[in-house]
C-alpha cells in the first residue's frame, strides 16, 4: 500500500509503477480522466455480490456512467468549520469567511482547484465552467481572499483549528465531523453559494497483475460491517446505504457527515478539466507568490 497527497500524485505513481498496483483510489474527476486515457479495467458486477449496497444517488454519476469502471466507497463535501467560541458573527458562506476581520485566522485546503471553485460559486459560475474568461472573473476575488489565509493544509486542516491557531476554515467535511464529535463548539456550515461533492472510488488499473483479487477486496470493502468501520474512523458521507443503517443516531446526526438531503442535491461533482487544470494551478501559484 502507498499513500498520496493528491489525485495528481496518484496518477503519476500509477503511470510510473507499471503493473505494481492492483487497486487505486481515485476521486471522481480522476476516474473520468483515467477512463478517457484507457487506464482502467472494467468492473465485473458479477464478482461484486455487495455492489447492491451502494445507494441510488451514487449510481450512474456523470464521471462514470453506469459505474463501468469504478465503485464509490466514500464521499464528502467541502464546507466551513467555525470555532463558535471565537467567531460570533454569522457565517453562512465563503464571502463571510474571507473578510479582513478574519485575516490570519483562516485555514483552507491546499488545493488550487478547490480554492478556485469557491470563487466560482460566489460568482454563480458552475464549478466545472473553467475558461480563461471565467478565471479572469474570479482572479480579483482570489487576490483579496488568499492574503487573509494563515494555513494551507489538505492533509489535516482540523489540527490548526483544534490547536487554536485559527478560528475558522474551509475544509473537508470528515475533518469537520471529527472536530464536532469531540467538541460541539466547532460548527459546520455548508456554504450558501454551493459546495463540491467529492466521491472517492475504488478502481482497477488496466496493468493490474491480480484483477481477481482486486474484485475480492472491493467486495470486502462493500460489506456493511466493514464499510461501517471505515465510517467510524473517517466520518465522511458513506455511499453504502447498508453500512449507513448500522451507524448510531449520534453519527447520523453529525451535521458535517450527513447534512440535509436538499443540501446534497444542490452540490456539484468535479469533472475532468484536461489542459485547463494547469491554468488553475498557475493562477493560484501566482497569487500566492504575490504576483499580478
Secondary structure as UniProt FT lines:
FT   HELIX           7..17
FT   HELIX           18..20
FT   HELIX           28..36
FT   TURN            37..38
FT   HELIX           45..47
FT   TURN            49..50
FT   HELIX           51..53
FT   HELIX           56..58
FT   TURN            62..63
FT   HELIX           65..67
FT   STRAND          71..83
FT   TURN            84..86
FT   HELIX           94..97
FT   HELIX           100..102
FT   TURN            103..104
FT   STRAND          106..108
FT   HELIX           112..122
FT   TURN            123..124
FT   TURN            127..128
FT   HELIX           132..145
FT   HELIX           146..148
FT   STRAND          151..152
FT   HELIX           158..162
FT   TURN            163..164
FT   STRAND          168..172
FT   HELIX           173..182
FT   TURN            184..185
FT   STRAND          186..189
FT   TURN            192..193
FT   STRAND          196..203
FT   TURN            206..207
FT   HELIX           211..221
FT   HELIX           224..233
FT   HELIX           241..244
FT   TURN            245..246
FT   HELIX           249..252
FT   TURN            255..257
FT   HELIX           261..265
FT   TURN            274..275
FT   HELIX           276..288
FT   TURN            289..290
//
